[in-house]
Amino acid sequence: MNILTQLVIGLIALLHLYILWLEMFAWTTRAKKVFKTIPEDQFEKTKVLAANQGLYNGFLAAGLIWSLCINEANWSKNVALFFLGCVLVAGLYGAMTASKRIFFVQAVPAILGLLSLLF
C-alpha cells in the first residue's frame, strides 16, 4: 500500500473517530452545531440512538486502522477494501435516507480511498 493510500485511509479513520466522539460523547453539546438539520429538542431524546451509531463509526475506524497495521500486503489491501466498502455503503445509505451531505462527507472519501487502493 503506497503512502498516499495510507494517508487517505488514515484520514478516513480519523473522520470516523471524530464522528464516534460526536455521536457518543458530544451529542447534546457539540453535535448540535454539526447536525443542524436536527431540531434542538431531539438531541436529548436521541442520545442513546446516536451513541449506537457512534459505536458503529468506531468499528469502521478500527477496521481501517487495523488495515494500516497489517504487514502482509495482500491481507492489508483486502482488509482496507472491506472497510472502505463498508464506509462507502454507509455513506450512500446515509445520503439516501438522512442527508445528501453525507455523500460528500463519507462516501466520496471512501471512493477516493478505494480508487487509490485499486490503482
Steps between C-alpha positions, in 0.01 A plus 500: 500500500654831396536805724213691333260209556612466862449873552149492352406197709644666811301818438179301449568313825552833680174630355316199638664538839375860499150381411524242780590778746218725378235230514609323818638776720399840361150434366325751724777762478727532195290280270223761503733729305593229251162335440305820435203332331402321821265704721669593826235332714583163337859470620424390854227263375733334250813484715505118530426452131781738404742321732416174325576661163824636642605153606456375143712787371763393750497150353558647154794703632641196681489292182672767297769544764541124515559492123788745548660278766512181291845430353395252232406702188210289367341455841534873575346590163208260545418627848520859373274415204241347731489790745511769230211315334311509830564874530378548142179305564439695822559827315267408215228384738536812713480721192182326384326495837632784716689775318656543156799657677598157636590396146774763490615456860509120507451337159732721292801443729429125490487511120833687492649243738375211287631658181837566661515144628400340170708716267 
